[in-house]
Amino acid sequence: MRILLHSYLLEAGSGGVKRNREVIKYWKKYVDEIIYVPLLGDMRRASEDDEFRKKMYNEIKSLGLEIPEKVSEVIDSEVIKRVPINMSKLKFDLYSNTTQYKINSEISKIMGKIDADIYYAQQEFPQMVDFLTKIAKNRNVGALIQNFLGSLTVDFSHFYRAYSSMGLSGIMYAFYVTFLRSYPRRRKWVELINSGKVKFAFSVSEPLAEIYPFMRKIYTGVLKPGNAFDKKLLDFRDKGKEDYSVFYARLSPSKGVLELLKIWRKIDENKKLIVMGKFSDKKVEKLFMKNKPKNVEYLGFVSQDKLIDVVSKAKVLVYPSHFDSFSLVILESLALGTPVIAYKIPGIRSIYEGLNAVKLVKEGDLAQFRQEIRKIYDMPTKEYEDLINDKKLWEFLYEHSSWEKVALNELEELKKVVN
């Protein structure tokens, strides 16, 4: 079996990219070949930066992937120079909603049709899927939906909750991402499916055909298990807890980083919150630092060893994220023996509801969020230990402790598409 990928794989940082790289490690043992066509932005950067070009090729090869010879021709072409780099968010969205599809067509003419059994985008971006339809020799084209494609009202509701903490500019941004980013992506997905060029889509949490009627025309499936953690994390359980809470993720309003400050402002001053991660942009960082209470400590982007140490000793992970499908942050925290408080959004609810160690709160209910934090702090030692060593939790962790299991399950779903 030959798989062709066109996805975010370089410079692993997000949970989604980490997942994709882990899965690929195991696929190599069970398939004939994995072909990788770099993203247009990476090929554009490689056209100007020889060091990045070498690094890109070396990293892809280190993952055991093959790069088509025509990629080099694309990098050296005039067409790739029309892909903009270092642009504003507005310019990027205008480009990705219009011009990128035209450039997809021109680059696909250079690439030609590539022989593979299946063509797979491991993210939900329709620009990637559109490109795959143009280089595919068959209809076995599809994607992994890691973030949902909501309706206008649902999307605006989520974006408003996420960005209103930034004031008027945040509310305007909620309108912007709803109408200039999210809606065009959904509309393009509908177009691609109606054209008959896309055959399948997978999710790591919720059934896609139930959420999106337009996806009933294609093969859909929920990958179970859809994510895993590194088993070594279990070794850091029971090392003793300290009197602080923790939050780590990409530090953006969509992950609740500014809402976090509103929650913590009314928590007792003697209760410390440690925040780790990289800010999504300078404006968010400035707002965070300006409004950070004294009992909130920001450690920055830390090493994996430091992250594990801090999370394993924390009393609780506070995670008011507005956008998640299958959160690796929550999964890793549970593996480290740290309970979680999070919003009851669809992706998180579908995976973690029913686990006593994950307290789910109505999205935006800051008072209830604080109440759950206080309950964890006031919990007797025996009750706390029972919470993080619950039988149902251990069964859940066992089910999600093997990346090979995740990879083989996904591979079986891909084979169903081919057959």
ABEGO torsion letter per residue (X at the ends): XBBBBBBBABGBABAAAAAAAAAAAAAAAABABBBBBBBAAAAAAAAABAAAAAAAAAAAAAAGBBBBAAAAAAAABAAAAABBBGBBAAAAAAAAAAAAAAAAAAAAAAAEBBBBABBBBABABAAAAAAAAAABABABBBBBBABBBBBAAAAAAAAAAAAAAAEAAAAAAAAAAAAAAAAAAAAAAAAAAAAGABABBBBAABBAAAABAAAAABBBBBBOBABBBBAAAAAABGAEBBBBBBBBEBBBAAAGAAAAAAAAAABBAABBBBBBEBBABAAAAAAAAAABBAABBBAEBBBAAAAAAAAAABABBBBBBABBBBBAAAAAAAAAGBBBBBBBBAAAAAAABGBAABBBBBBGBAAAAAAAAAAAAABBAAAAAAAAABAAAAAAAAAAABAAAAAAAAAAAAAAAAX
